[in-house]
Amino acid sequence: CLSLNMKGIKLIILGCITVLILSILSQKIYFPTDILNYLQTFTFDGWAKAHNSLLADPIFQFEPWRIFTKNAFLHGHLPLWNPQNGGGTPFLANPQTAVFYPLDIIYYLLPINLSLNLIAYLKLSLYSYFVFLYLRSIKISNGNSTLGAIISLFAAFPIMWVLWPHTNVFILFPLLLFLTEKMKERKRKHLYFLSLTYFVGVLGGHPETLFHIGILHFAYSLFSFRRNKDLLLKEIKYILLGFLLASFMLIPFF
């Protein structure tokens, strides 16, 4: 059993912050821009093969959408409709645009080069922290919880899909499990946080991933509250409240 004191945890956090600062100072962007080499417009200075041509969605979809959203906000209007796509297409009603996802506010306020690195870093950091919270909530030691949180960052899914809206939602899964465990303390604030988490999950921009983690969370809750149906019903009520708060996105989507 690994024994790690708070000083060790602080050193790990400091190391993560150092990695972020170094990546910013190096002016390298965590983004598959080399895929643009397959477009003739971008290869007049020469051609080089992309490292992974399967990572095309951020280049051809998500980044243009965020640029479009940022320009719309800078001009003082909501990006309800995208006239630049064919003859025009609904924009805000497309959940994958993730217009109101909280971390994307960074993109709207900061330079693009900085925000691309910062958003990816924050998504992975939050995911790791939520894993730590969950492991602590099920009585795993401080040191082992820290180790588990670090190991979780090496899983393929959060690393490979960090630039996709999938991970906007996926990183909330350990937080949902943590809140379910904390609900056993019967504090109302945990119910409000549960509603807020599902609200952010809708804003994250990938309904399929929200559906998947929702099923797993419900199964976990059924097991956790198998002897307390009242607490299970209360949890369901506050989950529905989260979806109600996000109805301004769900109704146009449907």
C-alpha positions in Angstrom: 0.0 0.0 0.0 1.5 3.3 -1.1 1.9 5.9 1.6 2.0 9.5 0.3 1.6 12.6 2.5 0.1 15.9 1.5 3.5 17.3 0.6 3.9 14.6 -2.1 0.5 15.5 -3.5 1.4 19.2 -3.6 4.6 18.3 -5.5 2.6 16.4 -8.1 0.2 19.3 -8.6 3.2 21.6 -8.9 4.7 19.3 -11.5 1.5 19.4 -13.5 1.4 23.2 -13.5 5.1 23.2 -14.5 4.3 21.0 -17.5 1.5 23.4 -18.5 3.8 26.5 -18.2 6.5 24.8 -20.2 4.1 23.8 -23.0 2.9 27.4 -23.2 6.4 28.9 -23.3 7.5 26.4 -26.0 4.7 27.8 -28.2 3.8 24.2 -29.2 0.0 23.7 -29.6 -1.6 20.4 -28.7 -3.6 20.2 -31.9 -3.3 18.0 -35.1 -2.6 20.9 -37.5 -0.4 18.7 -39.6 -3.6 17.2 -41.1 -3.9 20.4 -43.1 -1.0 19.1 -45.2 -3.6 17.0 -47.1 -5.2 20.2 -48.4 -3.4 21.8 -51.3 -4.0 25.3 -50.1 -1.8 24.7 -47.0 1.0 22.8 -48.7 2.6 25.4 -51.1 5.8 25.3 -49.0 6.1 21.5 -49.2 4.2 18.4 -48.1 4.7 16.2 -45.0 2.6 13.2 -44.0 0.3 13.8 -41.0 1.2 11.8 -37.8 -2.4 10.5 -37.5 -4.9 11.4 -40.2 -7.7 9.9 -38.1 -7.6 13.0 -35.8 -9.3 15.1 -38.5 -12.6 16.1 -36.7 -11.0 18.9 -34.5 -9.5 20.4 -37.6 -12.5 20.2 -39.9 -15.3 20.5 -37.4 -14.7 21.5 -33.8 -12.1 24.3 -34.4 -14.1 26.0 -37.2 -17.2 25.8 -35.0 -15.4 27.5 -32.1 -14.0 30.2 -34.3 -17.5 30.8 -35.7 -18.9 30.9 -32.2 -16.2 33.3 -30.9 -16.7 35.7 -33.8 -20.5 35.6 -33.2 -20.1 36.5 -29.6 -17.5 39.2 -30.4 -20.1 40.8 -32.7 -22.8 40.6 -30.0 -25.1 37.9 -31.2 -25.9 34.2 -30.5 -24.7 31.8 -33.2 -28.2 30.3 -33.9 -27.6 29.7 -37.6 -24.5 29.0 -39.6 -24.8 30.6 -43.1 -21.3 29.4 -44.1 -22.2 25.7 -44.2 -23.8 24.9 -47.6 -27.1 26.9 -47.8 -27.1 27.4 -44.1 -27.7 25.0 -41.2 -28.8 25.2 -37.5 -25.8 25.8 -35.3 -26.9 26.3 -31.6 -29.3 23.4 -31.9 -26.4 21.1 -32.9 -25.2 19.9 -29.5 -21.7 19.1 -30.7 -21.0 22.8 -31.1 -20.9 23.0 -27.3 -21.5 26.8 -27.5 -22.1 27.2 -23.7 -19.7 24.6 -22.4 -18.0 26.3 -19.4 -14.4 25.5 -20.5 -15.0 27.0 -23.9 -15.4 30.4 -22.2 -11.6 30.3 -22.1 -11.5 30.1 -25.8 -13.8 33.1 -26.2 -11.7 35.3 -23.9 -8.1 34.2 -24.5 -5.8 33.9 -27.6 -6.5 30.7 -29.5 -2.9 29.3 -29.1 -3.1 29.6 -25.3 -6.7 28.5 -25.0 -6.2 25.3 -27.0 -3.5 24.1 -24.6 -5.3 25.4 -21.5 -8.6 23.7 -22.3 -7.0 20.3 -23.0 -4.9 20.6 -19.8 -7.9 21.6 -17.7 -10.0 18.7 -19.0 -7.4 16.2 -18.1 -6.7 17.8 -14.7 -10.4 17.9 -13.8 -10.8 14.3 -14.8 -7.9 13.3 -12.6 -9.1 15.4 -9.7 -12.6 13.9 -9.9 -11.1 10.4 -9.9 -9.2 11.3 -6.8 -12.4 12.6 -5.1 -14.3 9.4 -5.9 -11.5 7.1 -4.7 -11.3 9.1 -1.4 -15.1 8.9 -1.0 -14.9 5.0 -1.0 -12.3 5.1 1.8 -9.2 4.5 -0.3 -6.1 6.1 1.3 -4.8 9.5 0.3 -1.7 8.1 -1.3 -3.4 5.4 -3.3 -6.2 7.8 -4.4 -3.5 10.1 -5.7 -1.8 7.2 -7.5 -5.1 6.1 -9.0 -5.8 9.6 -10.2 -2.5 9.8 -12.0 -2.9 6.4 -13.5 -6.3 7.4 -14.9 -4.6 10.0 -17.0 -2.9 7.3 -19.0 -6.1 5.7 -20.1 -6.5 5.8 -23.9 -10.0 7.4 -24.0 -9.3 10.7 -22.1 -6.0 11.2 -23.9 -7.1 10.2 -27.5 -10.4 12.1 -27.3 -9.4 15.2 -25.3 -10.0 17.5 -28.3 -13.5 16.0 -28.9 -16.8 16.9 -27.1 -16.9 13.3 -25.9 -14.5 14.1 -23.1 -16.4 17.3 -22.2 -18.9 14.8 -20.8 -16.8 11.8 -20.0 -14.7 13.7 -17.4 -17.8 14.1 -15.3 -18.4 10.4 -14.8 -16.1 10.0 -11.7 -17.7 13.2 -10.3 -21.2 11.6 -10.6 -19.9 8.5 -8.7 -18.4 10.8 -6.0 -21.6 12.7 -5.6 -23.6 9.5 -5.3 -21.3 8.4 -2.5 -21.5 11.8 -0.7 -25.3 11.7 -0.9 -25.2 9.1 1.8 -24.3 12.0 4.1 -27.8 13.5 3.3 -26.5 17.0 2.6 -28.7 18.9 0.1 -25.7 20.6 -1.5 -24.6 17.3 -3.0 -28.0 17.1 -4.7 -27.6 20.5 -6.2 -24.1 19.6 -7.4 -25.6 16.5 -9.0 -28.1 18.7 -10.9 -25.3 21.0 -12.0 -23.2 18.1 -13.2 -25.9 16.8 -15.5 -26.6 20.4 -16.7 -22.9 20.8 -17.6 -23.0 17.3 -19.2 -25.7 18.5 -21.6 -23.7 21.6 -22.4 -20.7 19.4 -23.1 -22.0 18.6 -26.6 -22.1 14.8 -26.9 -25.5 13.3 -26.0 -24.3 9.8 -26.7 -21.6 9.9 -24.1 -24.0 11.5 -21.6 -26.4 8.6 -22.3 -23.7 6.0 -21.7 -22.4 7.5 -18.4 -26.0 8.1 -17.3 -26.8 4.4 -17.7 -23.7 3.5 -15.7 -24.4 6.1 -13.1 -28.0 4.8 -12.7 -26.8 1.2 -12.3 -24.3 2.4 -9.7 -27.0 4.3 -7.8 -29.4 1.3 -7.9 -26.7 -0.8 -6.2 -25.6 2.0 -3.7 -29.2 2.8 -2.6 -30.7 -0.7 -2.9 -31.8 -0.4 0.7 -32.8 3.2 0.5 -35.4 3.8 -2.3 -36.2 7.3 -1.0 -32.6 8.5 -1.6 -32.7 6.9 -5.0 -35.9 8.7 -5.9 -34.5 12.0 -4.6 -31.4 11.5 -6.8 -33.5 10.9 -9.9 -35.5 14.0 -9.1 -32.4 16.2 -9.0 -31.0 14.6 -12.1 -34.2 15.6 -13.9 -33.8 19.1 -12.5 -30.4 19.2 -14.3 -31.9 18.3 -17.6 -34.7 20.8 -17.0 -32.0 23.6 -16.5 -30.5 22.5 -19.8 -33.9 22.5 -21.7 -32.9 25.6 -23.6 -30.4 23.4 -25.4 -32.4 20.1 -25.4 -35.6 21.5 -26.9 -33.9 22.9 -30.0 -31.8 19.7 -30.3 -34.9 17.5 -30.3 
